[in-house]
Amino acid sequence: MSKFVSEFKEFISRGNVVDMAVGIIMGSAFTAIVNSLVTDIITPVVGMICAGVNIADLSVTIASAKLQYGLFLQAILNFLIIALVVFCMVKAINTARAKADALKKKKEEEKPAEEEKPDPQLVLLEEIRDLLAKENAAK
């Protein structure tokens, strides 16, 4: 049993498990935002365009069974709208990120190149040369 507990501790403490949990939580929050956008903003506009027809109300009754195929069609439509909204959001974010990266790269290229520091041995030899020249001039 202790081996099971230690393996579980190792599994749960891995970084990728925590990252996955954060991703799921953020995904749930993002889902609520996208669903609200689709349900509260986009679907009413689509309803106005379709002359007030509510797809979800479409159904057919066969014997005593009511097949509500409109709900299925509404789910497909919601999926397509959500996919389109997410695609547009990701595309906008990627475009903004690419522009920011290009701007950052441009700023880095515009920085003046720093002067290369001469080799310390070369500096020391130049100082020795100058001192010897000074001594010879003084004689």
Disulfide bonds with the S-S distance in Angstrom:
none
